[in-house]
C-alpha cells in the first residue's frame, strides 16, 4: 500500500505540476485523494453503490494508481452509472446491458498495460449478461469485476433480479418464487482465480478486497451486497409512492427518492451478524474465519453451498488461484507492445505478405 510522502518532498505529478507535500497529502505518484474523485453521484442518498465508489477512490489513492493507466467499464443499470463517480481522469466505456464483458475483453487485449476496473449489477451480470460474464471469467481476462448486488432492478422500478431470495417480497413485483443465482458460485464453477464477497456497509473489508483484487493478475470477481434504499416504502403510508400514484393526476412522471442513512457494519472474522435493512427485513452476514483456506476450491464451493442452505451471506476472500495464465498470456501478447499503440505497418500485412498467406491457404 502506498503511504504519503515525507513533508519535505517535492514531486512532479502526472499533470506536470511540481508540488510540495506540506498540507497536501500526496501519494507516490504525486496525487491527492481528490484527484481520484469523479462527478457528483446522482444515485439515491444512502445507496451502497456510492459507498463502493468512495472505497475505490480511497484504494486507488492509497495504491498510487496512475489514473491514465486505468480503464473503467460498465453495462446498464444503477450500478453501471457508478464509474462516473470515481477516477474522472481515467479511460471509460459505458456499454450496453449485459455486453460489458465483450467490450472489456477487447479493451484488455488492445492494450494489456491498462488496469481494468469493471462495475456491473446483479441483473446486468446474472440475467442478460450471464453468458458473457462466464466466458470472460473462463478466459481469465485481467481485470477487477465488481458486482453491486441488491437483488432488484432499481433503475426500472424494482423488479426481482436473478439474485433475489426465494420468498423475497417487493412492493411492485410480489413474491419471488425462484431460487437465486449465486454469482460467486458461477464464477467458481468456470474456474475464476479470485472470488470474493463483501457488504457495502463494511468499508474496511471492501477496501482490503479491492486492494487484493487490483494486485491479482487475472479476473478478480467481487460480489458486493449493496442494499437498494428506494423500494422499501409501505402501502399504508400516505407518504408512500402507491398512495401518491393512486391520488394524483400526473402531468409527467417525476419520482422523489427519500434520503436514508447508509447501513454500516463492523464485526470480527469468523462471526455472524444480523443487519436490518431500511424496510425492516434482515440479512445475515458471516465473515470467513482467519483459518479458512481460500486456495482450496472444493472448500470454497462447500462454504457457498452451506451459506445458501443456512441463508447466510458469506463475506471475505472465498477463493484465489494466482497461477492461472491470463488471456494476454494465452494469446502471446503479454510481453509485447500494446496493440493499441502499434504502428499500422506492424498491424497490417503488406500486399505481398497477404498474397503469400492466401496462397498458403489454397
Buried (B, 14 or more C-beta within 10 A) or exposed (E): EBEBBEEEEEBEBBEEEEBEBEEBBBBBBBBBBEBBBBEEBEBBEBBBBBBBBBBBBBBBBBBBBBBEBBBBBBBBBBBBBBBBBBBBBBBBBBBBBBBBBBBBBEBBBBBBEBBBBBBBBBBBBBBBBBEBBBBBBBBBBBBBBBBBBBBBBBBEBBBBBBBBBEEBEBBEBEEBEEEBBBBBBBBBBBBBBBBBBBBBBBBEBBBBBBBBBBEBBBBBBBBBBBBBBBBBBEEEEEEBBBBBEEEEEEEEEEEEBEEBEBBEBEBEBEEBBEBEBBBEEEBEBBBBEEEBEBEEBEBBBEBBEEBBEEEBBBBBBBBBBEEBEBBBBEEEBBEEEBEEEEEEEEEEEEEEEEEEEEEEEE
